Amino acid sequence: MKFEKAMRKKARLRLALTGPSGAGKTYSALLVAKGIGGKVAVLDTEKGSASLYSDIVDFDVLELDPPFSPERFIEAINAAENAGYDTLILDSITHEWSGVGGCLELVDTIAKTKFRGNSWSAWSEINPRHRLFLDAILRSPMHIIATMRSKTETAQVEENGRKKVAKLGMKSEQRDGVEYEFTTVLDIGHETHHAIASKDRTKLFSNCDPVVLSESTGASLLEWLESGVNPHEESLKAFLSSAEASTDMEALRHSFEEAWRTLRGTEFQAKAKEIYDLRKSELDNQNEEAA
């Protein structure tokens, strides 16, 4: 266990698009995916709405019917990974939460059938299943764009002695806190289709005017994602430096073993072995000359 210098690494996109019905979430997601490039897949829970734009964006689609359980979403994510897609659009993950056979419905069913109506006990079964769904999104090697329906929250307030209904903002129809799982969350308005960021780690949308999402948005996001360092390249550089500084075989072996574990399963592992063999030969020659 040791601390290392912090660095922003290359990453895969985790983008959430929220908005009411008709805001243009599906169309916007497809344009962003087109700007990113590569093979695009869409998991469509909206009764084929994504395919209406198949003349604009080239993509493959899986139209998912109920039940919308967490496991069916996970299965679809795994299928897209195995098929080699670069970007997967989940349109929409609202159904995993509040759709037919989604988490809220599952809680009611399990509470009634297993726990005599006790929903708290039912949540102990649903929470891990929902967490696995979110983990599948976070751990995927694909870029993932998820859409969520939202609705306007209102409240009765008093102004100048008179009561009126005020809009408090948009609330996504998913579990509270789901936005924490995404790199960027963009809220799309219904009237103008402009997006504003409610969360943005890329800083591409923070403190900016509302923007209409397009292919250039996807290209900008990809540029930011690719601008980070490759951790495996950095590990190989660190081993190269350590190997050059090693003055005996014990130190060289220790550095190589650590690099071998870090680079396991990557193309950089073989390069580390080449560096090790070369430096080992140099040390052997030095020892022979000294003898």
N, C-alpha and C positions, 0 to 999 in steps of 0.2 A: 504494500500500500504506500503510494507516494503521490505528492502533488506535482503537477507539470504546468508549464507555461500555458496560459489560456490562449486559444486561437479559434477564429471563426472558420469552421470547416465547410467544405462543399456539402450541399444538402439537397434533399428532394422537397418539392413544394408541398405544403400543407395549407391549402387555401379554402376558406369557407365563404360562400356567398349567401347572404340572407336577404329576404325581401318578401312582400306579400305576393299573392298570386297575380300574375300578369306583369311583374316588375322586369322580367327578362333574365331571370337567373340562369335558365338552361342555355339560352342563346349566348349570354355573356361567358358562361363556363366553356362553351364550345370554341368561342373566339380566342379565349385565353389559351386553351389547350392547343389550338392551331398555331398560335404564336410561339409556343414552347417547341413544337415540332415533334416528330416521331410518331409512333403508332398510338392511336387514341381509342379508348374503349369507354362506353357509357353503360352504367347500370341504371336502367330506366324503371322507376316505380310509378311514373306519371302517365301510364297508359299510352306509351308510344309518342309522347310529346317531343322527345329529342329527335326522332326520325324526321320530323317536319323540316329540320334544317340540314338534312343529309345532302342537299344540293350545294350547300355552302361550305361544309366541313366534311372531310373524309374520316369516317369513324365506324367502328363496329359496335353493335348494341346487344345487350342482354335485357330483355323486358321481363322484369321480375313481378310475378303475381303474389298475392297474399298466400300464406302468412308472412309477415315481415319481421320474423324473429332475428335476433342478433346473429344466430348461427348461419342463417341463409345469406346475410350480408358478408359474413366472414368467408363463406364458401365461394361467393362470387369474387371477392377480392383475391383469394388464392387462385381461382381459375384464371383471372386476368394476369396475375404474376406468372403463372405457368405458361401462359400463351405468349409471353414476351412483350406485353404492351408497355409503353413508356409513360403514358398518362391514363389515369382512370378517373372518370367523373361519376360521383355517386349522387344521383338525382332522383330522390332526395333522401337525406338521412332522417328527415322528420318522420318518415314511415317506420323506421326502426324503433322510434320512441312512442309515437301516438297512432300509428297506423293499425290496420287489422292484423292481429297476431303480434303486434309490437310489444314493447316492454310494459306500457301501462295496461294493456289488455291482458297480458300474461300475469301481471300482479293480481288483477281482479280474479282471474280464473284459478290461479294457484291458491289464493287466499280462501276462496269459497270451497275448493275441493280438498285442500290439505290442512288448512289452519283455521277452520270455522269462522272465516271472514276476517281473520287477523292479517291485515295488509303489511304490518311491520315484519311479521315472520316471512311473508311472501317476498318482501324486498331482499331478505338475506339470500334468496336463491337467484333473484334477477340481477342484483348489483354485480356479481362476478361475471355474469353473462354479458352484460352491457360493457363492463370493463374490458373483456376480451375483444369485443367489437372495436372499441377505441384503440386498443393495443394493435389490432390488425392494421388500422390506418396508420398509426405512428411508426410501425416497424416495416412497412412495405417499402420495397426498393423502387416503387413507381412514384411519379408525381401524382398527388391526389387532390382533386377539387371536389368539395362537397357542397351541395346546396341545401338550404334549410328554409322552410316557410317561416314567415314571421307575421305577427299581428300587432296592431297598434294598441298599446295600453293607455287607458284613460282613467281619470279620477275626477271627482267633484271637488273643486277648490273655491275659495271665497276671494273675490277681488272687488275692492271698493264697496264692500258691504253686500255684494250680490254674489250668489253662487253660480258657477258655470262649470262646464265640462272641459278639462284641459288634457291635451295629449302629452303623455309622459315619455314617449319614444317607442321603439320597436322591440318586441321580445320574440326571440327565436323559439319555434316549436320543437325544442329538444331539451334534454336535461340541463338544468341550471349548471353553468360552469363549463359547458362543452367547448366554449370558445377558447379556453385555456390550452386546448390540445392543438390549436392551429397556429401557424406562423403569422398568418394575416387573416382578418375577418373584415369583409367589405359588405356594407349594407346598401342595397340598391333600392332607390325610390321608385314608386309606382308611376308617377306622372311623367318624370323626365328621364328615367332609367339611368340617372347619374349615381355613382357609387362613392361613398365616403367610408373611411376606415374607422371601425370601433376598436380595432387592435391591429398593430402593424409593427412587427419586429424588423422588417426590411427597411423601414423609413422611406420607402418609395411613395407612400400615400399620406404620411403624417404631415400635418400642417400644410396640406395642399388643397386646392379647390376641388370640388366634386368632379369626377371624371367618368366618361362613358367608356366602359371596358371594351377592348379591341385586341386584335392580334399583337399590336405593339406593346400592350400591357403584358402579354405572355412573354414576349421577347425580353422586355425589361426585367421581369421576374427571373427568367432563366439566366440572364447575365449576372444578376445579383447572386443567385444560387451557385453559379459556377465560379464566382470570384473568390470564394473561400479556398482555403488550402486543402490539399488531399492529405489526410492524416497518415496514410500508408507511405506516401512519398516523403513526408516529414520523418517518419520512423526510419525509413531507409537512409535518409541523410544523416540522422543522428547516429545510426550504426556505423556508417562510413567514417564519420568523424571519430567515433569511439575506437573503431578498428585501427585507424591510422595512428591514434594516440597510444594504443596498447603496446607495451614493451615486453610482454611475456604471454605465453599460451593460456595461462589461467585467466587473465583479464580478457583476452580475446574470446575465449570460449564462453565466459559469463555474458559478455555483450551479445555474442551471436545467439545464445540460447534465448535471451530476452527478445531479440529481434525476430527470431524464428517463431516464437509464440505470438507476438504481435501481428506478424505478417502472414500467419497461417491462412491458407486458402486464397491468397492473392497472387498476382503475377510478380509481385515484388519479393516473394519468398525465394525464388530461384536466384534473383539478383543478389540477395543477401548472402546466399551460399557461395556465389562467385567471388564476392568481396572477401568472405571468410577464407576460402581456399587460397586466394591470391596473397592475403596478408599472412596466412599460416606459412606459405612457402617462403615469404620474405623473412619471417622470424626464424624458420628452420635454417635458412642460408646464413643469417646473422650469427646464429648459435654455432654453426659449423666453422665459420670464419674465426669466431672468438676462441673456439677450441684449438 
